[in-house]
Amino acid sequence: MEDERRPVLGGNSDWMSRLPEELLDVPLWNLALPGSHDTMSFCLDISSPVLRSESFILRLTDLLFPCCTRPCVYRWATTQQSILADQSDLGVRFFDLRIAKKPSSGSNLFFAHGIYTLMTVKEALKDLATWLEAHPKEIVIISCSHFDSMTNEDHVHLVEFILILFNLKLCSSKNVPTLRSCWSRGQQVIISYENEAMLLEHPELWKAIPYWYADSPNPKKVISYLETQKLKGRPDGFYVSGLNLTEDASYVALHPCQTMRKMTTKALPLLLHWTEAQRPGPEPDRINIVCCDFVNVSEFCSIVSGLNTN
């Protein structure tokens, strides 16, 4: 069955370095870049409580019936299946990192989607830094957002860690990043950080990247939403077209045996057919970053990166 296919790993680990000469001076926001939605949700901790930012009803249900609530949240909140290095090998160049402070976790920060992850932020980013050392011509965009229950002190420590870890590999928001300009400076990392105080203090950080998100479990409605947004014209700079589907309480109740992966796998042929017809560039109707769930179960990354040379 399609849902049981083995992950398609590897093959696109150095696709940026193989792009033709005429694309080397194009701003990265005018290229097509594959991204993973809720990048770190592959390692959700089924024993953790639901996030404090979730609805009162969900938190109350979790308090009273955790043995029922958490497995359900896990099934629907898991949207990826591998670590950052594996996703990078697939060709992913945009990472959607939703960061949170887990209760009773000390100074450690984790990722979250409904519930918290097992892997810490530092562990994940160190893994990516190691991958970048082995692929010096590949450039990644890291979107840090949500920051559930984080304090100002947490932000200061996280940004300090990021600046030290990536150091000279960081591309400043004051520059227009192209492949050639980044290669000449040894820059490989663009950090988007959704916190105004940190942006004002650190010019290395980029503002939050707009994410077009249909909020629907229906792939036809997702495509219709994206087409409507395209008619309005693309934002300046980086932006994301989200192929990811979204369930709500009624959908979950009506589909008790389904999971996010089953729902996504069924919708992928239609979503990828739409993607194949897109083109990158500065024109109003062009795409830039395209994000998807379960990036390893289809040719999603190859399709998106291939749009650059069509």
Buried (B, 14 or more C-beta within 10 A) or exposed (E): EEEEEEEBBEEBBBBBEEBEEEBBEBBBBBBBBBBBBBBBBBBBBBEBBBBEEBEEEBBEBBEEEBEEBBEBBBBBBBBBBBBBBBBBBBBBBBBBBBBBBBEEBEEEBBBBBBBBBBBBBBBBBBBBBEBBEEBEBBBBBBBBBBBBBBEEEBBEBBBEBBBEBBEEBBBBBEEEBBBEBBBEBEBBBBBBBBBEEBBEEBEBBBBBBBBBBBEBBBBEEBBEBBEEBBEEEBBEBBBBBBBBBBBEEEBBEEBEEBBBBBBBBBBBEBBBEBBEEBEBBEEEBBBBBBBBBBBBBBBBBBBBBBBBEE
